[in-house]
Amino acid sequence: RFDGCRSNITKIPSHSGNPNLTISIEWPETNIGERATVNCPCGNVTSDEGSLIATRYCGGDFTNGGQWENPNAVACNFSDLAREICQLAELATEARVQQLDVYTENSENLGSTEVIVSVAVLL
């Protein structure tokens, strides 16, 4: 019998409320007393500012079972632009590059997260 925290999903709605841009973070089964660390969607690239990761602690006890604490997913709460860029990973390479060019045309809209996500979809 597994007494830890069961796998779970955290949904982060988009800033604009667009349901197509909701981010889902999937938490693995985790033992009591351990912290789960997962990459944000499109966040598997490391920069000088660190990795785009989310963490969540599995508390509880062996009598009542594991209890997830609130996640720390601030790094995954991307702008809508970064979420749109992240979705490009589903496209064929040529279409991905063309659409990325459109999304990144105005460099004033690009912060470090948008750049990191752009690199991730190109890898």
C-alpha positions as CSV (number, residue, x, y, z in Angstrom):
1,R,0.0,0.0,0.0
2,F,1.3,3.5,-0.9
3,D,0.9,6.0,1.9
4,G,2.4,9.0,0.1
5,C,0.8,11.7,-2.0
6,R,-0.9,10.4,-5.2
7,S,-0.2,11.9,-8.6
8,N,-2.1,15.1,-9.1
9,I,-2.5,17.9,-11.5
10,T,-2.4,21.7,-10.8
11,K,-4.1,23.9,-13.4
12,I,-2.9,27.5,-13.9
13,P,-5.4,29.6,-15.8
14,S,-4.1,32.1,-18.3
15,H,-3.9,35.8,-17.4
16,S,-6.5,36.6,-20.1
17,G,-8.9,33.8,-19.1
18,N,-8.3,32.0,-22.4
19,P,-9.0,28.3,-21.5
20,N,-6.8,27.2,-24.4
21,L,-3.8,28.7,-22.6
22,T,-4.3,27.0,-19.3
23,I,-1.1,25.4,-18.0
24,S,-1.2,21.9,-16.4
25,I,1.5,20.8,-14.0
26,E,1.5,17.0,-13.4
27,W,2.8,16.0,-9.9
28,P,4.2,12.4,-9.6
29,E,3.5,10.1,-6.7
30,T,5.7,11.4,-3.9
31,N,6.7,9.9,-0.5
32,I,5.6,11.6,2.7
33,G,8.3,14.1,3.8
34,E,9.6,14.6,0.3
35,R,9.3,17.6,-2.1
36,A,8.4,16.9,-5.7
37,T,10.2,19.1,-8.3
38,V,8.9,19.2,-11.9
39,N,9.8,21.3,-15.0
40,C,7.2,23.8,-16.0
41,P,5.7,23.1,-19.4
42,C,8.4,24.3,-22.0
43,G,10.6,25.0,-19.0
44,N,13.2,22.3,-19.5
45,V,15.9,24.9,-20.4
46,T,18.2,26.5,-17.8
47,S,19.2,30.1,-17.9
48,D,21.3,32.4,-15.7
49,E,18.1,33.0,-13.8
50,G,17.7,29.2,-13.1
51,S,15.3,26.6,-14.3
52,L,11.6,27.0,-14.8
53,I,10.5,24.6,-12.1
54,A,7.6,24.0,-9.7
55,T,7.8,22.4,-6.3
56,R,5.3,20.8,-4.0
57,Y,5.8,19.2,-0.6
58,C,4.1,16.0,0.4
59,G,3.2,16.2,4.1
60,G,0.9,14.0,6.2
61,D,1.7,10.9,8.2
62,F,1.5,7.2,7.9
63,T,-1.7,7.0,9.9
64,N,-3.8,9.3,7.7
65,G,-1.7,9.2,4.5
66,G,0.0,11.8,2.4
67,Q,-1.3,15.3,2.0
68,W,-0.1,17.6,-0.7
69,E,0.7,21.1,0.4
70,N,0.0,24.1,-1.9
71,P,2.4,24.1,-4.9
72,N,5.1,26.7,-5.5
73,A,4.4,27.2,-9.2
74,V,5.1,30.9,-9.6
75,A,7.8,30.3,-12.2
76,C,5.2,28.4,-14.3
77,N,2.7,31.2,-14.4
78,F,3.8,32.4,-17.8
79,S,2.5,35.3,-19.7
80,D,-0.1,34.5,-22.4
81,L,2.6,35.2,-25.0
82,A,5.0,32.6,-23.4
83,R,2.1,30.1,-23.3
84,E,1.3,30.7,-27.0
85,I,5.0,30.1,-27.8
86,C,5.0,27.0,-25.7
87,Q,2.2,25.5,-27.8
88,L,4.3,25.9,-30.9
89,A,6.1,22.7,-29.8
90,E,3.1,20.7,-31.2
91,L,3.7,22.1,-34.8
92,A,6.0,20.8,-37.5
93,T,9.4,22.4,-37.5
94,E,8.9,24.8,-40.4
95,A,5.5,26.0,-39.1
96,R,6.9,26.3,-35.6
97,V,9.8,28.6,-36.8
98,Q,7.5,30.7,-38.9
99,Q,5.0,31.3,-36.1
100,L,7.8,31.9,-33.6
101,D,9.0,34.7,-35.9
102,V,5.6,36.3,-35.8
103,Y,5.3,36.0,-32.0
104,T,8.7,37.4,-31.3
105,E,8.7,40.2,-34.0
106,N,8.2,42.9,-31.3
107,S,11.1,42.4,-28.9
108,E,9.5,44.8,-26.4
109,N,7.0,42.1,-25.5
110,L,9.8,39.6,-24.7
111,G,11.0,39.0,-21.2
112,S,13.4,36.3,-20.1
113,T,10.6,33.7,-19.8
114,E,9.5,34.2,-23.4
115,V,13.1,33.8,-24.5
116,I,13.6,30.6,-22.5
117,V,10.3,29.2,-23.8
118,S,11.3,30.1,-27.4
119,V,14.6,28.2,-27.0
120,A,12.7,25.2,-25.5
121,V,10.3,24.9,-28.5
122,L,13.2,25.0,-30.9
123,L,15.2,22.2,-29.3
